[in-house]
């Protein structure tokens, strides 16, 4: 089967075509997270650069995303008929924030950053940035309609959907210096910090919360390469057991927190999305969905089985033993689940998004309220 036909076939397996005629519209989206949903914050800081082939599949250039194309959040915005979210730190080209803003930054964690953190933009900082953004918007709106095209209206803040996809780095990063038991013991502290940020947003008028749990960290080529050298530490799919156990326990406690907040925030909606189940099923049943490589990075260095080398990020060139080597992209990204050993491909993100949009992986479920038809764009 030719690549595009194979890709379409895999998508048609998972996209529902009949939806109930129920309103599921939001005037704006505000997103908080890490590289799974960062649309340009990390790159705007100058802390890191993205080189081709990043962005090649959809944007045809690096577009602030650690991916060959679109992220899950891009597909969700598409489904909600909202433009892709501009990053909070975007400053060139008169970016519009009329329909929302993205505060997610690659490398960010829920816990406050330390001197050794990859990103200074912890969840608490992102929430503080949102408050700064909101206050500045209110100041500009008070001056009249001059900036109306670029900023949200006042009532958008109370009617918006607040999205969260963060926590992966708290767990994955901790494994480099802590035992599995220590990582698991830190989960309540991580979630207390997360709850604090959610309550601050609620107190500022947020009423609609959309919370992703964390994916199967043990199935990322990066973690398999580092922590999976001993086959006894891997599960039947080749994923690192310890990382996935920690992710499951994190998700269990996150789900409990969401249930608690749904009771505490009586006039709010708190929706919990089970990303772990969707992604693990994709790795386990990759061929059913039209993929060929579940655990091999498309863009990397080293060749099979993982094609991942932590010393050479996707698209970069380094000198090894006097020779120049480059982490290059694969020929057909639609065959791969992993883009660069840490993040998913455009094709995999589309699959995950289409599963989210069935409504079956959420609590409370919304499959009976599903007006979306995912618009395919190539």
C-alpha positions in Angstrom: 0.0 0.0 0.0 1.4 3.5 -0.9 2.3 5.6 2.2 -0.6 8.1 1.9 -3.2 5.4 1.2 -1.9 3.4 4.2 -2.0 6.4 6.4 -5.6 7.3 5.4 -6.6 3.7 6.0 -5.2 3.7 9.5 -7.0 7.0 10.3 -10.3 5.8 9.0 -10.1 2.9 11.5 -10.3 5.3 14.4 -12.3 8.4 13.4 -16.0 8.3 14.2 -18.1 9.8 11.5 -21.4 10.3 13.2 -21.6 12.7 16.1 -24.4 14.0 18.2 -25.5 17.6 17.5 -24.4 19.0 20.8 -22.5 22.2 21.4 -18.9 21.7 22.4 -17.6 25.2 21.5 -15.1 27.4 23.4 -14.3 30.9 22.5 -10.6 30.4 23.6 -8.1 27.8 24.8 -5.4 28.3 27.3 -2.8 25.5 27.4 -0.2 24.6 30.0 2.4 21.8 29.6 5.7 20.6 28.4 7.1 19.6 24.9 4.1 17.4 24.2 2.1 20.6 23.6 4.8 23.3 23.3 4.2 25.3 20.0 7.1 27.6 20.3 7.9 28.8 23.8 11.1 26.8 24.3 12.5 28.0 20.9 11.5 31.6 21.5 13.7 31.6 24.7 16.8 30.9 22.6 17.6 28.1 25.0 17.4 25.6 22.2 17.1 25.5 18.4 15.2 23.2 16.1 16.7 22.2 12.8 15.3 20.4 9.8 13.8 17.8 9.4 11.7 19.0 12.3 8.4 20.3 11.0 8.9 18.7 7.5 5.7 16.8 7.2 3.2 19.6 7.8 4.9 23.0 8.1 7.8 22.2 5.8 10.1 23.9 8.2 10.9 23.9 11.9 7.8 25.4 13.6 8.6 25.4 17.3 7.4 21.9 17.8 9.5 18.8 18.6 7.9 16.9 15.9 7.9 16.4 12.1 4.5 18.1 12.0 1.6 18.7 14.3 1.1 17.9 18.0 -1.9 16.5 19.7 -3.0 20.0 20.7 -2.8 21.1 17.1 -5.2 18.4 16.0 -7.6 19.2 18.9 -7.6 22.9 18.0 -8.4 21.9 14.4 -11.3 19.7 15.6 -12.6 22.6 17.7 -12.3 25.0 14.7 -9.8 27.1 16.5 -6.5 28.3 15.0 -3.3 26.7 16.2 -2.3 28.4 19.5 0.5 30.9 19.4 3.2 30.5 22.1 3.1 33.0 24.9 6.6 34.2 24.1 5.9 34.8 20.4 6.8 38.4 19.6 7.4 38.6 15.9 4.8 38.8 13.2 2.0 40.3 15.3 0.8 36.9 16.7 -2.9 36.8 17.5 -4.0 35.6 20.9 -7.7 36.3 20.3 -8.6 32.6 20.5 -6.2 31.7 23.3 -2.5 31.3 24.2 -0.1 28.5 24.8 2.1 28.6 27.9 3.6 25.1 27.5 7.4 24.9 27.3 9.5 22.0 26.4 11.4 20.5 29.4 9.0 21.9 31.9 7.8 20.1 35.0 5.1 20.6 37.6 7.5 21.0 40.5 9.4 24.3 40.7 12.6 24.5 38.7 16.0 24.1 40.3 19.5 25.0 39.0 19.7 21.7 37.2 16.2 21.8 35.6 16.0 21.7 31.8 13.4 24.4 31.7 12.8 27.3 34.1 9.1 27.4 33.1 7.6 25.1 35.8 3.8 24.8 36.1 3.7 27.5 38.7 5.6 29.9 36.4 3.3 29.1 33.5 0.3 29.9 35.7 1.9 33.2 36.8 2.5 34.0 33.1 -1.1 33.4 32.4 -2.1 35.9 35.2 0.3 38.4 33.7 -1.2 37.8 30.2 -4.8 38.2 31.5 -4.0 41.4 33.4 -2.3 42.9 30.4 -5.3 41.9 28.1 -7.7 43.6 30.5 -5.5 46.8 30.5 -5.5 46.8 26.7 -9.3 46.2 26.4 -9.9 49.2 28.7 -8.2 51.3 26.1 -10.8 50.5 23.5 -10.9 48.3 20.4 -7.5 49.0 19.0 -6.2 45.5 19.9 -9.4 43.6 19.6 -8.1 41.5 16.7 -5.2 40.2 18.7 -6.5 39.6 22.3 -9.3 37.7 23.9 -12.5 39.4 25.1 -13.1 39.7 28.8 -15.7 37.0 29.0 -13.4 34.5 27.1 -11.5 33.9 30.3 -14.4 32.5 32.1 -15.8 30.6 29.1 -12.5 29.2 27.8 -11.2 25.7 28.0 -8.1 25.3 30.2 -5.9 22.4 29.0 -3.1 20.6 30.8 -0.5 18.1 29.6 2.4 18.1 32.1 4.0 15.8 34.6 6.0 13.6 32.3 9.3 15.4 33.1 8.8 15.2 36.8 8.8 11.4 36.6 11.2 10.8 33.7 13.8 13.3 35.0 13.7 11.9 38.5 14.7 8.4 37.3 18.2 9.7 36.5 18.9 10.3 40.2 16.3 8.4 42.2 15.2 4.8 42.6 11.7 3.7 41.5 10.5 3.7 45.0 11.7 7.3 45.5 10.1 8.4 42.3 6.8 6.9 43.3 7.1 8.5 46.8 7.4 11.9 45.2 4.1 11.7 43.3 1.9 13.2 46.1 4.2 16.2 46.4 4.1 16.7 42.6 0.3 16.6 42.6 -0.1 19.0 45.5 1.8 21.5 43.4 -0.5 20.8 40.5 -3.6 21.2 42.6 -2.3 24.5 43.9 -2.0 25.8 40.3 -5.5 24.5 39.3 -7.0 26.2 42.4 -5.3 29.5 41.5 -6.8 29.3 38.0 -10.2 28.5 39.4 -10.1 31.4 41.8 -9.3 33.6 38.8 -12.5 32.4 37.0 -11.4 29.2 35.1 -14.3 26.8 35.0 -13.5 24.2 32.3 -10.5 22.0 32.9 -9.2 19.4 30.4 -6.4 17.3 31.9 -4.2 14.8 30.1 -2.6 12.1 32.2 1.0 11.1 31.4 1.8 8.5 28.7 3.8 5.3 28.9 7.3 6.7 29.6 8.8 3.3 29.5 8.0 3.0 25.8 10.0 6.0 24.7 13.3 5.0 22.9 15.2 7.5 25.1 14.2 5.7 28.2 14.6 2.2 26.7 18.2 3.2 25.5 19.1 4.5 29.0 17.3 2.2 31.4 16.5 -0.9 29.3 19.9 -2.4 28.7 18.9 -5.3 30.9 16.2 -7.3 29.1 14.7 -8.4 32.5 13.7 -4.7 33.1 11.5 -4.7 29.9 7.9 -5.8 29.5 6.6 -7.9 26.6 6.5 -4.9 24.3 10.1 -3.9 25.0 9.1 -1.0 27.3 10.8 -0.2 30.6 8.7 -1.6 33.4 9.7 0.8 36.1 8.9 3.9 34.1 5.5 2.6 33.2 4.7 1.5 36.7 5.5 5.0 37.9 3.4 6.6 35.2 0.4 4.3 36.1 0.6 5.3 39.8 0.9 8.9 38.9 -2.1 8.7 36.7 -4.1 6.8 39.4 -3.5 9.6 41.8 -4.0 12.3 39.2 -7.4 10.7 38.4 -8.3 10.8 42.1 -7.3 14.5 42.2 -9.6 15.3 39.2 -12.5 13.5 40.9 -11.8 15.4 44.1 -11.7 18.7 42.3 -14.9 18.0 40.4 -16.6 17.8 43.8 -14.7 20.9 45.2 -15.3 23.0 42.0 -19.1 22.5 42.1 -19.7 25.0 39.2 -16.8 23.7 37.0 -16.2 20.9 34.6 -13.0 18.7 35.2 -12.3 16.3 32.4 -9.6 13.7 32.8 -8.1 12.2 29.6 -6.4 8.8 29.7 -3.5 9.4 27.3 -1.6 6.4 28.7 -4.1 3.8 27.5 -4.3 5.4 24.0 -0.5 5.5 23.6 0.2 2.1 25.1 -2.5 0.5 22.8 -0.8 2.2 19.9 2.6 0.6 20.7 1.0 -2.8 21.4 -1.2 -2.7 18.3 0.9 -0.6 15.9 0.4 -2.7 12.8 -3.4 -2.6 13.2 -3.2 1.2 13.0 -0.9 1.2 9.9 2.5 1.8 11.6 5.6 -0.4 11.2 8.0 0.9 13.9 6.6 1.3 17.4 9.9 1.8 19.4 12.4 3.1 16.8 13.0 6.8 16.4 12.3 8.1 12.9 14.8 11.0 13.3 17.9 9.8 15.2 21.3 8.2 15.0 22.5 4.6 15.7 20.3 2.5 13.6 18.0 -0.3 14.8 16.5 -1.3 17.1 16.1 2.2 18.7 18.0 4.6 16.4 18.5 6.9 19.4 21.6 8.5 20.7 21.2 11.1 23.5 24.3 12.9 22.3 22.8 13.9 18.9 19.3 15.5 18.9 17.2 15.2 15.7 18.6 17.2 12.8 21.9 18.1 14.5 25.5 17.1 13.5 28.2 16.2 15.9 31.8 15.0 15.7 32.4 11.4 17.0 35.9 10.0 17.0 36.9 12.5 14.3 34.0 11.8 12.0 30.9 14.0 11.4 27.6 12.2 12.1 24.1 13.6 11.7 20.8 12.5 13.3 18.7 12.2 10.1 15.0 11.7 9.5 13.5 8.5 8.1 12.0 8.2 4.6 8.4 7.7 5.6 7.4 9.3 8.9 3.9 7.7 8.8 5.5 4.3 9.5 6.9 5.5 12.9 5.3 6.1 16.2 8.4 7.9 17.7 9.7 11.0 16.0 13.0 11.7 17.8 13.0 9.1 20.6 11.1 11.4 23.0 8.2 12.8 21.0 5.6 11.3 18.7 5.3 11.8 14.9 2.6 13.8 13.3 1.0 10.5 12.2 1.0 9.1 15.8 -0.3 12.4 17.2 -3.2 12.3 14.7 -4.0 8.7 15.9 -3.9 9.7 19.6 -6.1 12.8 18.9 -8.6 10.8 17.0 -8.9 8.4 19.9 -9.3 11.3 22.4 -12.1 12.6 20.2 -14.1 9.4 20.5 -14.8 10.5 24.0 -14.2 7.0 25.3 -11.0 7.8 27.1 -12.3 10.6 29.2 -13.8 10.8 32.7 -16.5 11.9 32.5 -17.0 10.3 29.1 -18.3 12.6 26.3 -18.9 10.1 23.5 -22.6 11.0 23.6 -21.8 14.7 23.2 -19.3 14.5 20.4 -19.8 17.0 17.6 -16.2 16.8 16.3 -15.2 15.6 12.9 -11.5 15.7 12.7 -10.5 17.7 9.6 -7.6 16.0 7.8 -5.1 18.5 6.4 -2.1 17.4 4.3 
